[in-house]
């Protein structure tokens, strides 16, 4: 090694030893920070949460809304922003009670199971949507496909009493239903779900 090279190395060693200790430590920390990947901030949850059950599901519904689903793929979608307060316990279920089709509407034919939904909500601004899985389209020119929604009604001959309705009887409101070919689902929108039984079906067009 030449004398000139030795002289340069000696000068470099003297320069490095004269650097402040804090500066070298800071430089090392900066290198470590650059090598450490930035922390990932968890994404905010989007859309209403889901609650599922076999034939019945209960969940506390808040301002984020909720999607209920049963084993039969029957669903109730409660959108966000409805007036539920701090949280309301709501149940969606299939029920085994027998309903006389004649008490629903003349010529009524049920499609799917009888269900119950006790969420009496004001959904006029953003409707609650109920749907069931149906393999084939029930819509025909001579049919009106509907959701029958039970509600309290003035008692008259042939109407059964409605439990918990203060002496009123069981009446039914028919809401128009729609069929989605892609998802093969029959659905209907409810702006004022009454909190009682629900079932899809159809009535002859001549009965309107």
Backbone bond lengths (Angstrom), bond angles and torsions (degrees), N, CA, C in turn:
res aa  C-N    CA-C-N  psi(-1)  N-CA   C-N-CA  omega(-1)  CA-C   N-CA-C  phi
1 X - - - 1.463 - - 1.526 107.99 -
2 X 1.311 117.05 136.89 1.462 120.65 -174.94 1.518 110.39 -77.43
3 X 1.300 114.37 160.81 1.463 120.00 179.54 1.519 111.13 -64.13
4 X 1.341 116.63 -34.11 1.473 120.24 179.77 1.524 111.27 -65.35
5 X 1.337 115.69 -42.11 1.472 119.93 179.25 1.517 110.40 -63.66
6 X 1.330 117.39 -43.08 1.466 121.06 178.85 1.513 110.80 -61.42
7 X 1.321 116.51 -38.06 1.464 120.21 179.89 1.523 111.39 -65.15
8 X 1.344 116.74 -40.77 1.476 120.80 178.94 1.519 111.50 -65.85
9 X 1.331 118.31 -42.92 1.463 122.15 178.74 1.521 111.20 -63.15
10 X 1.298 117.45 -39.56 1.467 120.97 179.79 1.526 110.04 -65.01
11 X 1.321 116.91 -40.72 1.473 120.78 179.52 1.522 111.25 -65.56
12 X 1.342 116.22 -39.12 1.469 120.22 179.21 1.516 110.88 -65.28
13 X 1.338 117.56 -41.42 1.465 121.72 179.21 1.512 111.12 -63.21
14 X 1.349 116.72 -40.45 1.461 120.28 179.27 1.522 110.67 -65.69
15 X 1.355 117.03 -38.70 1.472 121.00 179.91 1.531 111.65 -64.52
16 X 1.333 116.69 -44.16 1.471 120.96 -178.58 1.515 111.20 -65.37
17 X 1.338 116.49 -38.69 1.462 119.68 -178.00 1.510 111.86 -70.88
18 X 1.337 116.48 -19.00 1.469 120.09 -179.00 1.521 112.75 -87.66
19 X 1.347 118.61 -8.17 1.470 121.13 179.89 1.523 110.04 -69.67
20 X 1.384 119.26 143.99 1.475 121.52 177.16 1.519 110.19 -63.20
21 X 1.348 115.13 143.36 1.471 120.32 -178.86 1.525 111.05 -63.30
22 X 1.350 116.99 -38.06 1.475 120.40 -178.67 1.507 111.93 -63.31
23 X 1.337 116.21 -36.28 1.483 119.21 -179.20 1.511 111.07 -63.78
24 X 1.338 117.28 -43.34 1.463 120.16 -179.08 1.522 111.02 -68.16
25 X 1.357 116.85 -37.28 1.467 119.45 178.36 1.515 110.70 -65.90
26 X 1.373 115.70 -39.49 1.456 120.10 179.20 1.510 111.52 -64.42
27 X 1.313 115.48 -40.41 1.459 119.77 179.13 1.524 110.68 -63.20
28 X 1.339 115.89 -38.56 1.468 119.52 179.41 1.522 110.57 -66.94
29 X 1.358 115.65 -41.37 1.470 119.05 179.00 1.518 111.06 -62.69
30 X 1.360 115.80 -40.47 1.465 119.23 179.19 1.514 111.35 -61.31
31 X 1.327 116.25 -39.10 1.466 119.88 179.30 1.527 110.28 -65.33
32 X 1.365 116.51 -40.17 1.463 119.20 -179.68 1.522 111.37 -67.01
33 X 1.369 116.81 -38.29 1.462 119.18 178.98 1.522 111.12 -64.87
34 X 1.341 115.82 -38.62 1.458 118.72 178.55 1.509 111.42 -65.66
35 X 1.329 116.97 -32.05 1.462 120.19 -178.56 1.515 112.31 -79.32
36 X 1.383 117.15 -22.06 1.467 120.45 -178.27 1.513 109.38 -82.55
37 X 1.331 118.54 123.56 1.468 120.28 179.52 1.518 111.17 -66.20
38 X 1.327 116.49 149.42 1.459 121.29 179.37 1.520 110.58 -65.32
39 X 1.354 116.40 145.21 1.463 120.89 179.27 1.523 109.63 -66.48
40 X 1.345 115.51 140.39 1.458 121.19 179.04 1.515 109.50 -86.96
41 X 1.320 117.42 123.50 1.459 121.69 177.96 1.521 108.75 -84.03
42 X 1.348 117.16 122.72 1.473 119.06 -179.38 1.526 111.26 -58.32
43 X 1.314 115.32 138.92 1.470 120.28 179.52 1.518 110.20 -71.96
44 X 1.309 115.89 143.83 1.453 120.49 176.19 1.530 110.04 -66.91
45 X 1.356 118.18 138.40 1.465 119.57 178.87 1.518 110.98 -62.61
46 X 1.317 117.12 139.94 1.459 121.51 179.79 1.516 109.42 -116.38
47 X 1.336 115.75 144.41 1.450 120.51 178.03 1.515 112.26 77.62
48 X 1.328 116.68 162.30 1.455 120.89 -179.92 1.534 111.68 -66.05
49 X 1.328 117.86 149.91 1.469 120.31 174.14 1.518 110.55 -70.31
50 X 1.337 116.85 169.45 1.463 121.82 -179.44 1.522 110.37 -120.24
51 X 1.337 115.33 141.58 1.458 122.30 173.81 1.521 107.28 -128.05
52 X 1.331 117.54 134.04 1.464 120.37 -176.06 1.519 110.48 -132.61
53 X 1.323 115.44 156.20 1.456 122.65 178.53 1.512 109.75 -159.79
54 X 1.313 115.62 171.29 1.468 119.26 -177.41 1.531 110.81 -71.79
55 X 1.313 117.00 -68.29 1.467 120.04 177.63 1.524 111.69 -120.75
56 X 1.331 116.90 -1.47 1.471 120.81 179.37 1.516 108.92 -155.12
57 X 1.324 116.16 142.04 1.457 120.69 177.32 1.527 108.24 -145.58
58 X 1.340 114.98 135.20 1.463 121.95 177.74 1.523 108.49 -124.37
59 X 1.311 116.76 136.70 1.464 120.96 178.94 1.524 108.91 -151.42
60 X 1.328 114.69 155.27 1.466 120.74 175.42 1.526 107.62 -86.98
61 X 1.320 115.71 119.72 1.463 121.98 -176.39 1.522 109.19 -101.11
62 X 1.331 115.56 125.51 1.458 121.27 177.23 1.513 110.99 -111.79
63 X 1.318 115.65 -157.61 1.466 120.37 -175.11 1.526 112.61 -70.35
64 X 1.346 118.30 -16.23 1.463 120.28 177.97 1.519 112.20 -78.57
65 X 1.343 117.50 -9.69 1.448 120.46 -177.79 1.523 111.54 82.14
66 X 1.345 116.02 -166.89 1.459 120.59 -177.35 1.522 109.34 -167.74
67 X 1.335 115.99 148.97 1.458 121.69 168.08 1.518 107.57 -115.10
68 X 1.327 116.88 121.13 1.460 122.89 175.35 1.527 108.26 -97.76
69 X 1.332 117.32 139.88 1.465 120.20 176.65 1.525 109.96 -142.54
70 X 1.337 116.08 134.68 1.458 122.98 176.57 1.524 110.05 -103.10
71 X 1.344 116.11 169.29 1.469 120.42 -176.95 1.518 111.84 -61.15
72 X 1.308 117.73 -25.94 1.465 122.15 179.42 1.527 112.18 -79.37
73 X 1.331 116.80 0.43 1.467 124.69 -177.42 1.524 112.66 74.04
74 X 1.338 116.40 14.32 1.460 118.92 169.23 1.525 108.06 -69.83
75 X 1.311 116.74 138.23 1.463 121.31 -175.66 1.524 111.38 -134.20
76 X 1.329 114.00 149.66 1.464 121.47 166.40 1.518 107.00 -126.83
77 X 1.326 116.03 126.16 1.462 121.66 178.93 1.516 108.70 -109.15
78 X 1.342 115.87 117.16 1.464 122.07 176.24 1.526 107.23 -104.09
79 X 1.316 118.70 113.58 1.467 120.08 -176.68 1.526 111.45 -70.66
80 X 1.309 115.49 163.79 1.459 120.72 178.32 1.524 110.19 -72.53
81 X 1.328 114.40 156.49 1.456 119.84 174.10 1.510 116.15 88.92
82 X 1.347 119.12 1.22 1.463 119.69 178.60 1.524 109.53 -77.62
83 X 1.337 117.58 154.88 1.470 120.98 -176.36 1.531 112.12 -74.55
84 X 1.320 116.13 84.72 1.476 121.41 179.04 1.523 112.11 -107.22
85 X 1.333 117.17 1.58 1.456 119.96 -177.38 1.514 110.56 68.63
86 X 1.339 115.55 -148.19 1.464 120.18 179.44 1.517 111.89 -70.56
87 X 1.325 117.17 -16.68 1.463 122.05 -179.05 1.512 109.73 153.78
88 X 1.319 115.35 137.90 1.467 120.02 -178.82 1.518 109.36 -129.79
89 X 1.334 116.38 131.98 1.460 121.03 178.12 1.526 109.14 -78.17
90 X 1.334 115.99 121.22 1.468 122.06 -176.66 1.519 109.24 -128.18
91 X 1.333 115.79 141.62 1.462 121.92 -179.43 1.525 110.34 -120.64
92 X 1.324 115.25 134.78 1.466 123.04 173.59 1.519 106.48 -121.93
93 X 1.344 117.32 131.89 1.468 119.89 -173.32 1.515 111.57 -155.02
94 X 1.334 114.54 160.54 1.457 121.41 165.74 1.525 107.03 -92.20
95 X 1.324 116.61 140.57 1.464 120.52 -177.86 1.525 109.77 -120.96
96 X 1.324 114.36 152.01 1.464 120.13 -177.02 1.528 112.84 -97.87
97 X 1.312 117.81 -0.73 1.459 119.51 -179.38 1.522 110.40 -64.87
98 X 1.294 115.60 139.77 1.460 121.03 -178.09 1.526 109.48 -86.22
99 X 1.307 116.25 134.46 1.464 121.62 178.31 1.521 108.40 -114.99
100 X 1.327 115.41 127.39 1.463 120.59 176.20 1.527 108.28 -75.29
101 X 1.334 116.55 115.57 1.468 120.33 -177.18 1.528 112.46 -55.86
102 X 1.311 116.31 -31.32 1.468 119.53 -177.14 1.526 111.87 -67.06
103 X 1.342 117.59 -23.99 1.468 119.81 178.85 1.526 111.69 -81.21
104 X 1.322 117.07 -13.29 1.465 120.81 -179.36 1.527 110.16 -83.15
105 X 1.321 115.79 -55.96 1.471 121.50 179.44 1.518 107.70 -169.18
106 X 1.320 118.57 153.01 1.467 120.52 177.44 1.530 111.20 -59.30
107 X 1.323 115.68 126.94 1.456 121.10 177.74 1.521 114.48 75.68
108 X 1.331 117.98 14.91 1.462 120.22 -178.01 1.524 110.74 -68.53
109 X 1.343 116.52 135.19 1.464 123.39 175.53 1.525 108.47 -126.38
110 X 1.321 116.10 121.34 1.458 120.07 -175.14 1.519 111.70 -76.62
111 X 1.347 115.69 145.50 1.463 123.73 173.44 1.526 108.09 -122.43
112 X 1.317 117.10 119.55 1.457 119.61 178.95 1.516 112.62 83.10
113 X 1.326 114.74 -169.24 1.455 121.60 -174.47 1.527 111.75 -81.90
114 X 1.340 114.84 159.77 1.463 120.62 168.96 1.524 107.21 -81.11
115 X 1.306 117.00 131.64 1.459 121.77 -177.10 1.524 110.26 -122.29
116 X 1.323 115.73 164.12 1.456 120.77 173.69 1.518 108.87 -132.80
117 X 1.325 114.99 146.07 1.466 121.85 -179.66 1.518 106.84 -145.81
118 X 1.335 116.51 111.68 1.466 118.91 -173.88 1.521 113.84 -92.64
119 X 1.330 116.92 16.40 1.463 120.35 179.39 1.516 111.70 -87.14
120 X 1.334 116.23 86.60 1.467 120.11 176.34 1.533 107.73 -79.68
121 X 1.323 116.36 94.52 1.459 122.53 -173.31 1.525 110.99 -118.78
122 X 1.308 115.47 152.50 1.460 120.70 171.28 1.525 107.28 -89.35
123 X 1.332 115.51 100.72 1.461 120.85 -176.86 1.522 111.04 -116.08
124 X 1.314 117.38 31.27 1.464 120.50 -178.34 1.523 111.55 -65.32
125 X 1.331 117.24 -30.42 1.467 120.41 -178.87 1.521 111.80 -79.12
126 X 1.348 116.51 -35.21 1.467 121.67 -177.32 1.530 107.92 -148.26
127 X 1.323 118.85 102.01 1.472 121.31 -168.49 1.530 114.22 -64.44
128 X 1.331 113.86 151.83 1.459 122.51 167.65 1.527 107.24 -80.79
129 X 1.339 117.59 136.60 1.465 121.34 -176.66 1.526 109.24 -116.33
130 X 1.322 116.37 127.19 1.459 122.38 174.91 1.521 108.27 -112.15
131 X 1.326 116.73 142.53 1.465 119.80 -178.73 1.516 110.17 -150.34
132 X 1.336 115.20 156.22 1.462 121.99 175.76 1.532 108.29 -132.54
133 X 1.326 115.23 155.99 1.460 120.38 175.17 1.529 108.34 -81.53
134 X 1.328 116.30 129.35 1.462 121.60 -179.56 1.520 107.47 -140.09
135 X 1.344 118.24 119.68 1.460 120.29 -172.19 1.526 115.07 -67.45
136 X 1.338 117.40 -25.88 1.465 118.74 -178.19 1.520 110.09 -129.70
137 X 1.320 115.60 152.86 1.455 122.49 -177.33 1.529 110.31 -74.34
138 X 1.342 117.57 119.88 1.472 119.39 -178.70 1.525 113.80 -85.56
139 X 1.318 117.47 -3.23 1.467 120.48 -174.74 1.527 110.09 -71.15
140 X 1.323 116.07 129.63 1.466 123.57 175.68 1.525 107.98 -137.04
141 X 1.327 115.11 158.87 1.465 119.16 -179.15 1.523 112.23 -61.92
142 X 1.337 116.59 -31.34 1.463 119.25 -176.61 1.532 112.41 -96.18
143 X 1.327 117.57 12.18 1.467 121.78 -179.12 1.526 111.05 -122.64
144 X 1.301 114.57 149.36 1.458 121.73 164.81 1.526 106.86 -112.15
145 X 1.324 116.67 113.82 1.460 120.85 -179.75 1.523 108.34 -86.31
146 X 1.348 115.83 130.76 1.463 119.83 -168.11 1.529 111.29 -139.26
147 X 1.319 114.15 163.91 1.462 122.69 162.90 1.517 106.52 -107.08
148 X 1.333 116.79 122.72 1.460 121.52 175.82 1.527 108.08 -90.85
149 X 1.333 116.38 119.12 1.463 122.44 -177.55 1.523 109.23 -113.09
150 X 1.310 115.96 118.46 1.463 120.68 -177.69 1.522 110.67 -73.19
151 X 1.335 114.96 142.70 1.455 120.53 177.96 1.524 109.86 -154.73
152 X 1.334 117.11 158.15 1.470 119.33 179.08 1.529 111.41 -63.02
153 X 1.330 114.96 141.75 1.465 120.22 -177.49 1.527 109.07 -143.77
154 X 1.321 115.59 155.37 1.459 120.25 175.01 1.529 108.62 -62.48
155 X 1.308 116.15 133.43 1.470 120.39 -176.26 1.530 110.99 -71.55
156 X 1.312 113.19 137.19 1.465 120.86 171.52 1.522 107.51 -145.89
157 X 1.290 115.82 172.26 1.468 120.41 -174.84 1.541 110.58 -58.38
158 X 1.332 114.51 131.28 1.461 120.96 177.81 1.514 114.29 95.26
159 X 1.348 118.07 -11.14 1.460 120.29 -179.88 1.529 110.22 -96.27
160 X 1.316 118.71 127.96 1.463 121.36 178.49 1.525 110.88 -76.98
161 X 1.335 117.29 153.50 1.467 119.12 177.01 1.522 111.23 -66.44
162 X 1.325 115.06 148.71 1.462 121.12 178.31 1.520 108.57 -101.10
163 X 1.323 115.29 119.90 1.465 120.63 -176.22 1.526 110.75 -61.47
164 X 1.346 114.16 132.29 1.460 120.30 177.72 1.507 114.75 75.10
165 X 1.324 117.81 14.49 1.471 120.63 -177.18 1.522 112.54 -105.23
166 X 1.325 118.25 16.73 1.458 121.01 174.00 1.505 114.39 64.86
167 X 1.334 116.96 42.01 1.456 120.74 177.32 1.511 115.02 88.65
168 X 1.324 117.81 0.30 1.465 120.73 176.68 1.531 110.15 -85.88
169 X 1.320 115.76 168.73 1.462 120.76 -177.33 1.520 110.71 -110.53
170 X 1.327 114.12 172.61 1.461 121.28 -177.94 1.527 110.42 -82.60
171 X 1.319 115.55 119.54 1.455 121.35 173.88 1.520 108.96 -121.43
172 X 1.321 116.55 165.77 1.459 119.98 -176.47 1.515 110.51 -132.60
173 X 1.332 115.34 134.32 1.458 122.38 173.24 1.522 108.48 -105.89
174 X 1.328 116.98 133.31 1.461 121.77 -179.35 1.522 109.95 -98.65
175 X 1.331 115.56 122.45 1.460 122.35 177.79 1.520 109.15 -111.23
176 X 1.307 117.57 141.14 1.461 120.98 179.31 1.526 110.82 -64.03
177 X 1.328 116.02 136.91 1.464 122.60 177.55 1.519 109.16 -112.81
178 X 1.323 115.35 162.05 1.471 121.19 -179.20 1.525 108.60 -135.75
179 X 1.325 115.92 151.97 1.467 121.13 -178.64 1.517 109.49 -115.65
180 X 1.333 116.44 130.34 1.458 122.11 176.51 1.509 110.55 -100.88
181 X 1.317 117.10 113.35 1.465 121.38 -176.80 1.534 111.67 -63.46
182 X 1.335 116.40 -37.97 1.463 119.62 -176.53 1.513 112.45 -64.67
183 X 1.327 117.20 -49.61 1.463 121.73 -178.85 1.521 112.66 -89.82
184 X 1.341 116.41 -10.68 1.471 121.54 -175.94 1.528 110.84 54.19
185 X 1.333 113.67 51.73 1.456 120.04 179.85 1.521 109.58 -126.56
186 X 1.339 114.40 140.50 1.455 122.27 173.62 1.517 106.79 -101.47
187 X 1.325 117.60 126.10 1.459 120.23 -173.61 1.516 110.89 -138.07
188 X 1.333 114.14 162.05 1.457 121.12 177.14 1.525 108.28 -151.72
189 X 1.330 115.50 150.75 1.462 121.54 179.76 1.524 109.89 -102.45
190 X 1.349 115.33 137.52 1.464 121.28 179.92 1.529 108.76 -121.29
191 X 1.324 116.19 118.18 1.468 119.95 177.24 1.527 111.68 -88.94
192 X 1.326 116.55 -24.01 1.471 120.66 177.75 1.524 109.09 -137.45
193 X 1.341 117.63 68.92 1.469 118.99 177.85 1.520 110.37 -58.54
194 X 1.329 114.80 131.30 1.461 118.70 -171.28 1.512 115.49 -83.99
195 X 1.337 116.86 -12.57 1.460 118.66 179.22 1.511 114.13 88.19
196 X 1.347 117.56 19.46 1.470 120.37 -179.05 1.533 109.95 -126.40
197 X 1.324 116.93 -148.02 1.467 121.07 -175.25 1.534 111.35 -80.45
198 X 1.336 113.29 153.93 1.461 121.52 -178.77 1.517 109.19 -139.31
199 X 1.313 117.74 145.78 1.463 120.67 172.93 1.524 109.70 -160.39
200 X 1.316 113.97 143.49 1.458 120.37 175.78 1.517 109.56 -85.43
201 X 1.314 115.76 157.53 1.456 120.82 177.66 1.519 110.44 -179.98
202 X 1.306 114.69 -167.22 1.459 118.94 176.79 1.519 109.74 -144.50
203 X 1.320 113.98 154.25 1.471 121.22 176.83 1.526 107.57 -127.51
204 X 1.319 118.43 152.06 1.467 119.88 176.60 1.530 111.23 -63.04
205 X 1.292 116.25 143.12 1.466 120.12 179.23 1.533 111.53 -59.89
206 X 1.316 116.77 -29.19 1.463 120.16 -177.20 1.517 112.30 -69.29
207 X 1.342 117.03 -14.02 1.459 119.90 -178.17 1.518 112.27 -85.25
208 X 1.340 118.26 -6.19 1.459 120.68 -177.72 1.521 110.09 -76.74
